[in-house]
């Protein structure tokens, strides 16, 4: 007669584990704390600190998954907790930082412009939530080489590097007061790209081996030096290039498909 497992319920399903893995969830909690701190700093008018805090959250967010994989401590709880942390750090935090920094100033131009300001912030936050929900439903079936839509950390990086660059030294001679009508465009475009079907390279499948071409060493060195010299502008430049790479990659893929269809059509006609 088989023994009865006391951890099983009357329906035969096992009870969920009572404990959670500490190390990866500590990194996730730290990332959420950085996002929360960014919100508090922006309310206090410390916008550079807020932008830097979001970047710190991005670094910690990249570490928690790798720590979980290296230590074999992956869990469904960790996946869901990471998504909630991402919503705070890369959804709500950037939206509120941009609103307190620039979008709220639009109300000085009239009630309609004021509504546009908070609507742009909400569109960004809502699109981040939708992006994370869609990502969770596609785990295990999506191509790991690419993201469908702009990843929320990358969208947050674009917005926060923009804020940081303006606050630090200005950008192309413009200051924060000159960005009132530019900030809503960046917020809305970043939000819509998150829920779009535009493909972005994920870097999860790179490098394919432990050996890389030698050229990557001096290239990485130059990037590090540039970051040390002028972090906000360099980060903003990298963010812009990555955001533009998605539409460029998508258009190139569509062009290749059309070329293949045209070649097949010509081949059929010659038969």
PEGI-V346465 format. One record per helix or strand of 3 or more residues. SS is the DSSP state (hx for helix, st for strand). FROM is the first residue (numbers start at 1). TO is the last residue. If there is no record, write none. Layout:
SS/FROM/TO
SS/FROM/TO
//
This chain:
hx/22/43
hx/47/71
hx/76/101
hx/103/109
hx/111/137
st/146/148
hx/152/168
hx/176/178
hx/180/194
st/199/201
hx/215/229
hx/231/270
//
